[in-house]
Amino acid sequence: MPDDKTKRAPLDNKRIDVDDPAEVRNWCKSFGCSAAELKKAVSEVGTSAAAVKQHLGK
């Protein structure tokens, strides 16, 4: 994630960083899921945004 916190899009839009609250909010909004659902999906399928999206059925 960039040092400039005013940038809202993920730096790498192919990977999900669940340790960055701003990224978690953005991915949750994008996938229409809760933070807990996102984190669970990442723990099950990894940090690939495509894999998480498929896992969530979005």
Helices and strands as residue ranges (DSSP letters): H 21-31, H 35-45, H 49-56
